[in-house]
Amino acid sequence: MQFTMAGGLDAYEVLRAATRDGALSLGLFDAIGSLTPGKLADIVLYPPGVDIAALKDLKASKDPLSVIRGGRIYDAATMIEDWPVKGRKQAKPSLNAD
């Protein structure tokens, strides 16, 4: 996101490129890319007062508090589950599973 901002996009355009436009270019906008009922969504939570839609706070996107993924809440720094099972590490997907 920092590179697209350095290229001249404003904060709104950077966030749109990272979410909606990415999903559109992959042909997945029916399933991801926006917070819409029925779509899959991973959500990143930031500390109070951080407004990543503001140009000055876009750099704060590197320091989230929590990540909600697959209905589970993880500590963003360690990716250790906070809810529903506290302390469980996120399972890493296998590479070249076949």
PyMOL commands that set and color helices and strands:
alter all, ss='L'
color gray80, all
select helices_A, chain A and resi 2-6+11-18+20-25+55-62
alter helices_A, ss='H'
color red, helices_A
select strands_A, chain A and resi 43-45+66-69+72-75+81-83
alter strands_A, ss='S'
color yellow, strands_A
deselect
rebuild
show_as cartoon
